Amino acid sequence: MPPNVRAIVKTFRAPCSFVVKGLPENFSVEDQVMRSKLEEFFVMTSNNLHLQINGITMVQNTQTRYAVVQFKTFSKNLRKQVAFFHEKEFEGKKLKITPFFYPNKDLHPEFFKN
């Protein structure tokens, strides 16, 4: 397993992590404005005012680009609510949001080949 995937696995073992696909091309982990907008997006769509993003890791290769978003607070209902905002718009782009489970062979099949 490549080191960057190991780092994601270590960092995002918390039960409240999500894979977010379809982020705008200009989205950057370092951009505090975009991070705040993404946090606000989750707060508004889940109707949970206590949500705070703990960390975002971008995974990018030639075939795919997605973010793994982890929250500081665990919300039992958040995973259930994801079904309701599975394909919502963020900055004019449709996001596909799924809970992050490891190992998830759908994310990066080439990383999990033996």
Secondary structure, DSSP 8 states (H G I E B T S, - for coil): --HHHHHHHHHT-SSSEEEEE---TT--TT-HHHHHHHHHHHHHHHT-TT--EEEEEEEE-SS-EEEEEEESS--TTHHHHHTTTTT-EETTEE-EEEE--SS-TTT-GGGG--
